[in-house]
Amino acid sequence: MANNFRVKTKTKSLRCEICHQTDQFDVDTEICLRCQSLVISNLVPQTNNHFQDWMVNLGATQRETLFPIREIFTVLRQGLRLYWQRFFLFFSLTATVLIPLGFLTEDFTHYQLGITDSFYRLAIVYGVPFVITSLTIGAINLAIFESSQNQQTSFLSVYSKLFSRGFRFFFTSIVGQVYQLIGVWFCFLGVLYTFPSGAFASETAIVEQKYGMEAFRASHRMGMRAPIFLLFLGLFNLGVPRLGSDFIASLFINNVKQYGISLDDLAYLTLICLQVFIFPLFLIIKMLTYLRLRPQESEPTQSTVNSRR
């Protein structure tokens, strides 16, 4: 009886035979990105539960890697609006730190402070600003978060709440900045990985009050969902002030030559001013991006539980 059946034509599947969905199904390869990790994990011996869990989580994470472009434009629009609404607060938090640190140069430490040892001069010129800037980033992030939640905040209240977090927050913020700079210092590939991976360390410590490795793991998960956007955001924060300062200095150098100001000095002063205005905008956009990514953190876990049921 079975010999009477004959296949005349065979058509390609248009949907997955497991989840019966088409959004993650490739018609040509007949592979469903949603279910392939489940298929592979079920082929693994049941004793290897850790590998099975890893495969299931991998399939759940791959679907949410990209940060949608429409979300980027939403974040930019909201960031500009928040920056304008609380401009004086963000400006004061930034200016009180960046302007004094801008004059902490090697010449200043050598001739004004009388420090002749080159090692100590470099430690003061680069180490002190790095630590203070890391703490300032935390203060600005806290002000941004409270402002985005329509909470009342001020210059003094921000620093009061910040110092109440204690050593764990300071450690997380500083190490997060170091981790971002690793890629910048050593290789371009590191920029693509370590910069976005550590980009949200301060935000995680501020919003979720997670510190140390817990904060770095959360920062890595969210940062690697929008690595290219975060990289361009970092280039904007570094590149625009430097390029803009040289351009503005070249326009006004003829007007200030009579006061004995050189082109390099004018460009440096302009650089500090531009950083005061652009740096908080950079942090606002980064914080709002973090807040957009944060609700998705619970989705892979939930989808994993449902799929395993």
C-alpha positions in Angstrom: 0.0 0.0 0.0 2.9 2.4 0.8 4.3 1.9 -2.6 1.3 3.6 -4.2 2.3 7.0 -2.7 4.6 9.1 -4.9 6.0 12.6 -4.4 5.2 14.7 -7.4 6.5 18.1 -6.4 8.4 19.5 -3.4 8.1 23.1 -2.4 10.2 25.1 0.1 8.9 25.6 3.6 7.7 29.1 4.2 7.7 28.9 8.0 9.4 27.1 10.9 8.0 23.7 11.7 8.7 24.2 15.4 7.5 27.7 16.3 5.4 28.2 13.1 6.7 31.7 12.7 8.2 33.4 9.6 10.1 36.4 11.0 13.3 34.5 11.9 13.0 31.7 9.3 15.3 31.6 6.3 13.4 30.1 3.3 16.6 29.1 1.4 18.4 27.3 4.2 15.2 26.3 6.1 16.8 27.4 9.3 15.0 29.3 12.0 17.3 31.5 14.1 14.8 31.4 16.9 14.8 27.6 17.2 18.2 26.4 15.9 19.7 26.8 19.4 17.0 24.7 20.9 17.6 22.0 18.3 21.3 22.0 18.9 20.9 22.0 22.7 18.6 19.0 22.5 21.2 17.0 20.6 23.7 17.5 23.4 23.7 14.8 26.1 21.3 15.7 29.0 24.2 15.6 31.5 25.8 18.7 30.0 23.3 21.2 31.3 25.6 24.2 31.4 26.3 23.9 27.6 22.6 23.5 26.9 21.8 26.6 28.9 24.5 28.6 27.1 23.1 27.6 23.7 19.6 28.5 24.6 20.7 31.9 25.9 22.8 32.4 22.8 19.8 32.0 20.6 17.8 34.4 22.8 20.5 37.0 22.8 21.2 37.0 19.1 17.7 38.3 18.3 18.2 41.4 20.4 21.7 42.4 19.5 21.0 45.4 17.3 19.7 48.7 18.6 17.0 49.9 16.2 17.8 53.0 14.2 14.5 54.5 15.1 15.4 54.2 18.8 18.6 56.1 18.1 16.8 59.1 16.6 14.4 59.0 19.5 17.3 59.1 22.0 19.0 62.0 20.2 15.8 64.0 20.2 15.1 63.4 23.8 18.7 64.0 24.7 18.7 67.5 23.1 15.5 68.4 24.8 16.7 67.3 28.2 20.0 69.1 27.7 18.2 72.3 26.9 15.8 72.0 29.8 18.5 71.5 32.5 21.3 73.3 30.8 22.5 75.3 33.8 22.7 72.2 36.0 24.7 70.2 33.5 26.9 73.2 32.6 27.7 73.9 36.3 28.5 70.2 37.0 30.9 70.1 34.1 32.4 73.6 34.2 33.4 73.4 37.9 35.6 70.4 37.1 36.8 70.6 33.5 37.8 74.3 33.5 40.2 74.0 36.6 41.5 70.7 35.3 42.2 72.2 32.0 44.9 74.4 33.5 46.6 71.5 35.2 49.3 71.2 32.6 52.9 70.0 32.9 54.2 73.6 32.8 51.9 74.5 35.6 53.0 71.6 37.8 56.6 72.4 37.0 56.8 76.1 37.4 53.9 76.9 39.6 53.8 73.9 41.9 57.6 73.3 41.8 57.4 69.6 41.0 60.6 68.7 39.1 60.3 64.9 39.0 58.8 64.0 35.6 57.1 60.9 37.0 55.2 62.8 39.6 54.3 65.5 37.1 52.8 62.9 34.7 51.0 61.3 37.6 49.4 64.6 38.6 48.7 65.8 35.0 47.0 62.6 33.9 46.1 60.6 37.0 44.4 63.3 39.0 42.1 64.5 36.1 41.3 60.9 35.3 40.1 60.1 38.8 38.2 63.4 39.2 36.6 63.2 35.8 35.4 59.6 36.5 33.6 60.9 39.7 32.2 63.8 37.8 30.8 61.5 35.2 28.9 59.7 38.0 27.6 63.0 39.3 26.4 64.1 35.8 24.9 60.6 35.2 23.0 60.8 38.5 21.7 64.3 37.6 20.6 63.0 34.1 18.8 60.0 35.6 16.9 62.1 38.2 16.0 64.7 35.6 14.8 62.0 33.1 12.6 60.7 35.9 11.2 64.3 36.6 12.8 64.3 40.0 14.1 67.5 41.7 17.8 67.7 41.7 20.5 70.2 42.3 24.3 70.6 42.3 24.7 69.9 46.0 22.1 67.1 46.2 23.8 65.3 43.3 27.2 65.2 45.0 25.7 64.4 48.4 23.9 61.3 47.0 27.0 60.4 45.0 29.4 60.3 48.0 26.8 58.3 49.9 27.4 55.5 47.5 30.8 54.9 49.0 34.0 53.2 47.7 32.2 50.6 45.6 30.8 53.2 43.3 34.1 55.0 42.9 35.9 51.8 42.1 33.3 50.8 39.5 33.3 54.2 37.8 37.1 54.5 37.6 37.7 50.9 36.5 34.9 51.3 33.9 36.7 54.3 32.4 40.0 52.4 32.4 38.3 49.5 30.6 37.0 51.8 27.9 40.4 53.4 27.3 42.1 50.0 26.9 40.9 49.7 23.4 41.6 53.3 22.6 45.2 52.9 23.7 46.1 49.6 22.2 44.2 48.7 19.1 41.2 49.5 16.9 39.7 46.0 17.5 39.8 46.8 21.2 37.8 50.0 20.6 35.1 48.0 19.0 34.9 45.6 22.0 36.2 47.2 25.2 34.8 50.7 24.7 31.1 49.7 24.3 31.5 46.8 26.7 32.5 49.2 29.5 30.5 52.2 28.4 27.6 51.7 30.8 29.5 50.8 34.0 28.8 54.2 35.6 25.2 54.2 34.4 24.6 50.7 35.9 26.2 51.7 39.2 24.0 54.8 39.3 20.6 53.4 38.2 20.7 49.8 39.4 23.3 50.3 42.2 25.3 47.3 40.9 29.0 47.5 41.5 32.1 45.6 40.6 31.9 42.6 38.3 28.1 42.6 38.5 28.0 46.1 37.0 30.6 45.2 34.3 28.6 42.2 33.2 25.4 44.2 32.9 27.4 46.9 31.0 28.8 44.4 28.7 25.4 42.9 27.8 23.9 46.2 27.0 26.9 47.8 25.5 27.4 45.1 22.9 23.9 45.6 21.7 24.8 49.0 20.3 28.6 48.9 19.8 28.7 50.9 16.6 26.4 53.7 17.9 28.4 53.9 21.1 31.7 54.1 19.2 30.4 56.9 17.0 29.1 58.7 20.1 32.6 58.4 21.7 34.2 59.7 18.5 31.7 62.6 18.6 32.7 63.5 22.2 36.5 63.3 21.4 36.6 64.6 17.8 34.2 67.6 17.7 35.9 69.6 20.5 39.3 69.1 19.0 38.4 69.8 15.4 36.1 72.7 16.4 38.7 74.3 18.6 41.3 74.4 15.8 38.7 75.9 13.4 37.5 78.5 15.8 41.0 79.5 16.9 42.0 80.0 13.2 39.1 82.4 12.8 39.9 84.6 15.8 43.7 84.4 16.0 44.1 87.8 14.3 42.0 89.5 16.9 43.9 88.2 19.9 47.5 88.4 18.6 47.8 91.8 20.1 47.2 90.4 23.5 50.2 88.0 23.1 48.0 84.9 22.7 49.4 82.3 20.3 47.3 80.0 18.0 48.1 76.9 20.2 47.0 78.7 23.4 43.8 80.0 21.8 43.0 76.5 20.4 43.5 75.0 23.9 41.3 77.5 25.6 38.6 76.9 22.9 39.0 73.1 23.4 38.2 73.4 27.1 35.1 75.6 26.4 33.8 73.2 23.8 34.3 70.2 26.1 32.2 71.9 28.8 29.3 72.2 26.4 29.6 68.9 24.5 30.6 66.5 27.4 27.3 66.6 29.2 25.4 66.1 25.9 27.5 63.0 25.3 26.6 61.7 28.7 22.9 62.5 28.3 22.6 60.6 25.1 24.6 57.7 26.6 22.4 57.5 29.7 19.2 57.7 27.6 20.5 54.9 25.4 21.2 52.8 28.5 17.6 53.4 29.8 16.3 52.3 26.4 18.3 49.1 26.5 17.7 48.3 30.1 14.1 47.0 29.9 15.2 44.4 27.3 17.5 42.8 29.9 14.6 40.8 31.3 13.4 39.6 27.9 16.1 37.0 27.1 15.6 35.4 30.5 11.8 35.2 30.0 12.1 33.9 26.5 14.5 31.3 27.6 12.2 30.1 30.4 9.3 29.9 27.9 11.3 28.0 25.3 12.5 25.5 27.7 9.0 24.8 28.9 
